[in-house]
Amino acid sequence: MTETTERSTSTPATVDSFKDEFLRQLRYEQGVELGTASRDDLFQALARTVRNYMVDNWLTTVETQKAAGSKVVAYLSAEYLMGPQLDNALLSTGLTDVADTALSSLGLSLDDIRATEVEPGLGNGGLGRLAACFIDSLATKNIPAIGYGIRYEYGIFRQTFVDGRQVEQPDSWLSNGTPWEIPHTDQAVEVAFGGHTEQAIDQTGRSVTRWVPGETVLAVPYNYMVPGYGTANVNTLRLWSAKATNAFNLHIFNSGDYESAVRAQTVAENISKVLYPEDSTPQGKELRLKQQYFFVAASIKDFLRTLPEGFDLKKLPERIVFQLNDTHPVIGVPELMRILVDERGLAWEDAWDITRRSFNYTCHTLLPEALEVWSVDLLGRLLPRHLEIIYRINEQFLAGIRATYPGDELRVRRMSIIQEQPERAVRMAFLATVGSTKVNGVAALHSDLLRDKVLDDFSAYWPDKFTNVTNGITPRRFVQLSNPSLANLIDDTIGTGWLNDLERLKELEPYAEDASFRKAFREVKQANKDRFVSLLAQRDGIELSSDALFDVMVKRLHEYKRQMLKLLHVVTIYDRVLKGEIKAADLTPRVVVFGAKAAPGYKMAKEIIFLINSVAKVVNNAPELEGRLRVAFPANYNVTLAEKLIPAADLSEQISLAGKEASGTGNMKFALNGALTIGTLDGANVEIHELVGGENFFLFGMTEPEVQSLSDAGYHPTSFYEGNASLRGAIDLISSGIFSGGDRTAFEFVISDLLYKDRFMVLADYQTYIEAQERVEVAYADQESWSRKAILNVARTGFFTSDRSIQDYLDRIWHAPAFPVTK
């Protein structure tokens, strides 16, 4: 796809001007000449060159939006899984060809330099990637918006494998700095913790509550530019880094106590060290709550100080909408109340009306354990004033419940923001629901279950509060940048312009019947497989054949996502070959790729990773399989790897237990890149299945009502083990010690859980999954038919653009008008 050089640059770039700026960056910012520059010098200079072409439009965007007093969407998210920034910046500015030509004239390769970029460690999984897609679409649709989060120094962790087991290493992504951020230390704000509250009389003689903090830290903002595509609009992602207010005590240092001299700095900076610190300890729980309050408090203060002097705070909902991306930022509800009541002097009723109209809540889970709760003891110690405010919010809310449902104290207990057992704690999802105008799920099924099961009491009380916004992904990164060959084929077939109007992919449908187009489509897929195989050999030393069905399961390692079901399929194939039930020569060559990180304290997830790697080691070297089944588990799966793997995939594994996945976005990325889905009717799979057609989707497993029925009747996983010879053979093979050097106890923790608990019903869905995989084998043998199905998946999934998701938010929740910036 050829991009113009005028897309979002205020000054059109020429090859010569770009080259001059690049050389200037090398000399004056990196302090080197071209001949002595390292690869990192070259990357830093190139990135800053591209960044500088965005700055004018960024400053213009900020100033014009502020001057116009336009309504702003503030997206509050604990993570942003941004991925590499260089290519996205080049695409948005239209500088790709200019940069390539300019660098070539200097004897440099754009491909070599881009490979140097280190991915920002600012996110982990789907939640963070969704946030990144959303801020991209907000900018592209000219919506005044700012993303708020934390500038994690070490991200979540860099995953390594040692003897097949996950070992976490620090993700030192900032070791060489990053050219994409612009610090603004002069705009730091103080954030307080601890202390106590006291009653006081203000200047008007009114009795007020005053919070006397025990400690304060500085929140220092770092800005990232978020360019829109096809527009001059450049929005802002503002991330906060924690610093001590008094970082260094010279008197203590001079006394010789060097560690104590910097203790305040260490304690403060821990807040922004890592994403999702291990919270199995009291200290970890406290750090997580500190993180959440830290970035939310800083963000609310940051926006309020941009308001003009004398601004009527009763009009705040007309100027800002705070979108809570899951429960992590929900402490913002009592924080805004504290500011309005305690600091700005508003009456409680006015402050509550402003607050609830300023916040909206997106719930991303159906798992009860994922709905955050914070103990009253911890909240009272860390945020005493906020706990008082939460109590009053709850008291007022429950008074309304009692008035509506007199005598129904059981309902009152169910709906109370404060839970009483097993410990007194604040239910953050309940607080978010009470304190927001709208609550949305992220797929049609998820929103239905959220309304009818998870928050059913609240939806009965406020039926108009609940809505759905199905998630989406940005096609700029996950088609154009990750799969340029497919993007070029689409351009040549239906013309350009579809990146901002993804429903135009429907124009590809007739070409599914065109043999020459199917051939070109297969050539694109094969080239992407070759590219991925080459990358994996270089990156991980994993040798694969590209002449195979690429069967891919990449997502966070969690039991409900059911990586164990996929692994049982692999073991079943091996077991059948060993028993002579099938011949290796009759197998469709298959490469099974896993990619997943397990939370450091999640024992079962880490044991499953160990089992996958143990199976892979044996299967990949089994002479009986004749190399026709391979398992690859590259460590540290991230956006950089995803951009190469997703376009290479033939089969997308979306196999969570029905009713457990909120939406998923990987399922959308794979379908848009021409992979067929094997999946349950869960999350956005439901909508994918409806859109692409059942004949182009490998459906298996129980529906959500069937899952509930089996659970209600009493689920006994051993009955499935005893009644299914194939399943029994796979589990017995794992237990035999064949994958553990003869140690029959190595995987007992996993196998015992499957046989006697199996909370996510892997064994119940096993048989229909195996049958679906048999249908996959038959379908893949007919490449013309498979290509037709894959093309229809691409053509029919334009609905899943994040541009559409953002439009749904605008129409159903935010009501914030677009505000295009003029060059």
HUWODA-V671380 format. One record per helix or strand. SS is the DSSP state (helix for helix, strand for strand). FROM is the first residue (numbers start at 1). LEN is the number of residues. If there is no record, write none. Layout:
# HUWODA-V671380
ss;from;len
SS;FROM;LEN
SS;FROM;LEN
This chain:
# HUWODA-V671380
ss;from;len
helix;15;16
helix;34;3
helix;39;30
strand;72;5
helix;86;8
helix;96;10
helix;110;5
helix;126;15
strand;143;1
strand;145;6
strand;158;5
strand;165;5
strand;181;13
strand;196;6
strand;207;6
strand;215;13
strand;234;11
helix;250;5
helix;258;4
helix;263;10
helix;282;23
helix;313;6
strand;320;6
helix;327;3
helix;332;12
helix;348;11
strand;359;4
helix;368;3
strand;373;3
helix;376;7
helix;384;21
helix;409;7
strand;418;2
strand;425;3
helix;428;7
strand;439;3
helix;444;11
helix;456;6
helix;463;3
strand;466;3
strand;473;1
helix;475;7
helix;484;11
helix;498;3
helix;502;12
helix;515;26
strand;549;6
helix;559;3
helix;563;16
helix;584;3
strand;590;6
helix;603;17
helix;623;3
strand;629;5
helix;639;10
strand;651;4
helix;666;7
strand;676;4
helix;685;8
helix;694;3
strand;698;2
helix;704;10
helix;717;7
helix;725;11
helix;748;9
helix;762;20
helix;783;13
helix;798;3
strand;801;1
helix;802;13
strand;818;1
